[in-house]
């Protein structure tokens, strides 16, 4: 299963509210199978932020919301396909949401943040040439 940080993938999921057979998920930890989910509607309790359809063709011309209140562990074999990757601006927002979250457990933060910050640092170096 070929996944990269911040890939947006469609996955078969169970037990994630609101219930759907499939969801757009964002890979935030490759080796630990950790994801955030993308929702259709804004819900304040999900500590979400908007991603704009103009930046992501896979959103089918409708803005969506990345729920940052909970990190989901999903078996990567549930992946149907990769549909895109987040831009640096939204990646930075995710990292800041994790850092400032009151609902994500410290052990998850300690596990995931170094991986994400390292990825961001490396990719900024590449993009800055």
C-alpha positions as CSV (number, residue, x, y, z in Angstrom):
1,X,0.0,0.0,0.0
2,X,1.8,3.1,-1.2
3,X,0.9,6.1,1.0
4,X,2.7,9.4,1.6
5,X,2.2,12.1,4.2
6,X,-0.8,14.3,3.5
7,X,-2.1,12.1,0.7
8,X,-5.9,12.3,0.4
9,X,-7.3,8.9,0.0
10,X,-10.8,7.4,-0.4
11,X,-11.1,4.6,2.1
12,X,-13.7,2.1,3.2
13,X,-14.4,3.1,6.8
14,X,-16.6,1.8,9.6
15,X,-17.6,3.5,12.8
16,X,-16.7,7.1,11.8
17,X,-19.5,9.6,12.3
18,X,-21.2,10.8,10.2
19,X,-21.6,7.3,8.8
20,X,-20.6,6.6,5.2
21,X,-19.3,3.6,3.5
22,X,-16.4,5.6,2.2
23,X,-14.6,8.8,3.3
24,X,-11.9,11.0,2.1
25,X,-9.1,10.6,4.6
26,X,-5.8,12.4,5.0
27,X,-2.7,10.4,5.9
28,X,-0.9,12.0,8.9
29,X,1.2,9.0,9.9
30,X,2.3,6.4,7.4
31,X,3.9,3.8,9.8
32,X,1.1,4.2,12.4
33,X,-1.9,4.3,10.0
34,X,-3.2,7.6,11.4
35,X,-5.7,9.8,9.5
36,X,-7.9,12.8,9.8
37,X,-11.2,12.7,7.9
38,X,-12.8,15.2,5.5
39,X,-16.4,16.1,6.2
40,X,-19.0,17.7,4.0
41,X,-20.3,20.1,6.6
42,X,-18.7,22.4,9.2
43,X,-19.2,21.2,12.8
44,X,-17.5,23.3,15.5
45,X,-17.2,20.3,17.8
46,X,-14.9,18.7,15.2
47,X,-12.3,21.5,15.5
48,X,-12.4,21.6,11.8
49,X,-11.2,24.0,9.1
50,X,-12.3,24.6,5.6
51,X,-10.4,23.5,2.5
52,X,-11.5,25.2,-0.7
53,X,-12.7,23.3,-3.7
54,X,-10.8,25.6,-6.0
55,X,-7.5,24.1,-4.6
56,X,-8.6,20.5,-4.9
57,X,-10.3,19.1,-7.9
58,X,-11.3,15.9,-6.0
59,X,-13.7,17.9,-3.9
60,X,-16.0,18.2,-6.9
61,X,-16.5,22.0,-6.6
62,X,-17.7,22.0,-3.0
63,X,-15.7,23.3,-0.1
64,X,-15.1,20.7,2.7
65,X,-13.9,20.6,6.2
66,X,-11.0,18.7,7.8
67,X,-12.0,17.4,11.2
68,X,-9.0,17.8,13.6
69,X,-10.5,16.8,16.9
70,X,-9.6,13.1,16.7
71,X,-7.0,11.0,15.0
72,X,-8.4,7.9,13.4
73,X,-6.4,4.6,13.1
74,X,-7.5,3.0,9.8
75,X,-6.1,-0.2,8.2
76,X,-4.3,1.0,5.0
77,X,-5.7,-2.1,3.2
78,X,-9.1,-0.2,3.3
79,X,-7.6,2.3,0.8
80,X,-9.6,2.5,-2.5
81,X,-7.5,5.1,-4.2
82,X,-5.4,8.2,-3.8
83,X,-7.1,11.3,-5.1
84,X,-4.7,14.1,-4.2
85,X,-2.4,15.7,-1.7
86,X,-2.9,18.7,0.5
87,X,-1.1,22.0,-0.2
88,X,1.6,23.4,2.1
89,X,-0.8,26.0,3.6
90,X,-3.4,23.4,4.7
91,X,-0.6,21.0,5.9
92,X,0.7,23.8,8.1
93,X,-2.9,24.3,9.5
94,X,-3.1,20.6,10.3
95,X,0.2,20.7,12.2
96,X,-0.9,23.7,14.2
97,X,-4.3,22.2,14.9
98,X,-2.5,19.1,16.3
99,X,-0.1,21.2,18.4
100,X,-3.0,23.3,19.9
101,X,-5.6,20.5,20.2
102,X,-7.2,19.9,23.6
103,X,-8.8,16.7,22.4
104,X,-5.8,14.8,20.8
105,X,-3.9,12.8,23.4
106,X,-0.3,13.8,24.2
107,X,1.0,10.4,23.2
108,X,-0.5,10.8,19.8
109,X,1.0,14.3,19.5
110,X,4.4,13.0,20.6
111,X,4.2,10.2,18.0
112,X,2.9,12.2,15.1
113,X,4.2,15.8,15.3
114,X,7.9,15.0,14.8
115,X,7.1,13.0,11.7
116,X,4.9,15.8,10.3
117,X,7.3,18.6,11.2
118,X,10.2,16.7,9.6
119,X,8.2,16.1,6.4
120,X,7.3,19.8,6.3
121,X,10.8,20.9,6.8
122,X,12.2,18.6,4.1
123,X,9.6,19.6,1.6
124,X,10.0,23.3,2.2
125,X,13.7,22.9,1.5
126,X,12.9,21.1,-1.8
127,X,10.4,23.7,-2.9
128,X,12.8,26.6,-2.0
129,X,15.5,24.9,-4.1
